[in-house]
């Protein structure tokens, strides 16, 4: 993603809820490419609450809805990404 401004991870607080958690949209193909995951299926380990995946031509790949129910889940993600 040389000099790109394309999003890979976006938080959506207004669409979040106490029941489901904090919503994030993850651009799965971009995310996998940026963090050098060879298989985007590996991302399911990073995002255990990946609920919805849809292909969008304008995004050139899949976008997934991920919910975080606790700060601990967010910390786990950041720790894992720090080790990449």
MOBEL-V886870 format. One record per residue. N is the residue number from 1. RES is the residue in three letters. PSI is psi in whole degrees, 0 to 359 (NA if undefined). D_FIRST is the distance of its C-alpha to the first C-alpha in Angstrom with 2 decimals. Layout:
BEGIN
n->N res->RES psi->PSI d_first->D_FIRST
n->N res->RES psi->PSI d_first->D_FIRST
END
This chain:
BEGIN
n->1 res->UNK psi->56 d_first->0.00
n->2 res->UNK psi->123 d_first->3.73
n->3 res->UNK psi->37 d_first->6.19
n->4 res->UNK psi->151 d_first->5.29
n->5 res->UNK psi->19 d_first->8.34
n->6 res->UNK psi->138 d_first->8.19
n->7 res->UNK psi->150 d_first->10.41
n->8 res->UNK psi->341 d_first->10.48
n->9 res->UNK psi->122 d_first->14.07
n->10 res->UNK psi->130 d_first->16.79
n->11 res->UNK psi->145 d_first->20.43
n->12 res->UNK psi->73 d_first->23.31
n->13 res->UNK psi->319 d_first->26.49
n->14 res->UNK psi->334 d_first->28.72
n->15 res->UNK psi->8 d_first->28.16
n->16 res->UNK psi->165 d_first->28.86
n->17 res->UNK psi->161 d_first->32.36
n->18 res->UNK psi->322 d_first->34.56
n->19 res->UNK psi->311 d_first->35.14
n->20 res->UNK psi->326 d_first->31.61
n->21 res->UNK psi->191 d_first->29.75
n->22 res->UNK psi->124 d_first->26.69
n->23 res->UNK psi->134 d_first->24.40
n->24 res->UNK psi->141 d_first->20.63
n->25 res->UNK psi->127 d_first->18.44
n->26 res->UNK psi->123 d_first->15.70
n->27 res->UNK psi->93 d_first->13.06
n->28 res->UNK psi->315 d_first->13.82
n->29 res->UNK psi->316 d_first->11.59
n->30 res->UNK psi->316 d_first->8.35
n->31 res->UNK psi->312 d_first->10.23
n->32 res->UNK psi->318 d_first->11.35
n->33 res->UNK psi->313 d_first->8.19
n->34 res->UNK psi->318 d_first->6.90
n->35 res->UNK psi->13 d_first->10.55
n->36 res->UNK psi->39 d_first->11.26
n->37 res->UNK psi->123 d_first->13.94
n->38 res->UNK psi->329 d_first->15.25
n->39 res->UNK psi->121 d_first->17.14
n->40 res->UNK psi->347 d_first->16.27
n->41 res->UNK psi->337 d_first->20.04
n->42 res->UNK psi->338 d_first->19.77
n->43 res->UNK psi->342 d_first->18.40
n->44 res->UNK psi->336 d_first->21.94
n->45 res->UNK psi->323 d_first->23.07
n->46 res->UNK psi->326 d_first->20.81
n->47 res->UNK psi->77 d_first->21.83
n->48 res->UNK psi->341 d_first->25.50
n->49 res->UNK psi->37 d_first->26.17
n->50 res->UNK psi->110 d_first->23.65
n->51 res->UNK psi->322 d_first->25.99
n->52 res->UNK psi->133 d_first->24.56
n->53 res->UNK psi->127 d_first->21.87
n->54 res->UNK psi->139 d_first->21.45
n->55 res->UNK psi->136 d_first->19.40
n->56 res->UNK psi->120 d_first->18.28
n->57 res->UNK psi->319 d_first->17.55
n->58 res->UNK psi->335 d_first->16.03
n->59 res->UNK psi->356 d_first->13.43
n->60 res->UNK psi->39 d_first->13.01
n->61 res->UNK psi->191 d_first->14.25
n->62 res->UNK psi->146 d_first->16.50
n->63 res->UNK psi->133 d_first->17.03
n->64 res->UNK psi->146 d_first->19.47
n->65 res->UNK psi->125 d_first->22.02
n->66 res->UNK psi->135 d_first->22.53
n->67 res->UNK psi->137 d_first->25.54
n->68 res->UNK psi->120 d_first->26.29
n->69 res->UNK psi->346 d_first->30.06
n->70 res->UNK psi->162 d_first->30.29
n->71 res->UNK psi->329 d_first->28.79
n->72 res->UNK psi->318 d_first->29.26
n->73 res->UNK psi->320 d_first->26.73
n->74 res->UNK psi->317 d_first->24.11
n->75 res->UNK psi->319 d_first->25.10
n->76 res->UNK psi->317 d_first->24.76
n->77 res->UNK psi->312 d_first->21.17
n->78 res->UNK psi->323 d_first->20.31
n->79 res->UNK psi->315 d_first->22.37
n->80 res->UNK psi->316 d_first->20.69
n->81 res->UNK psi->329 d_first->17.15
n->82 res->UNK psi->334 d_first->18.68
n->83 res->UNK psi->356 d_first->19.86
n->84 res->UNK psi->NA d_first->16.62
END
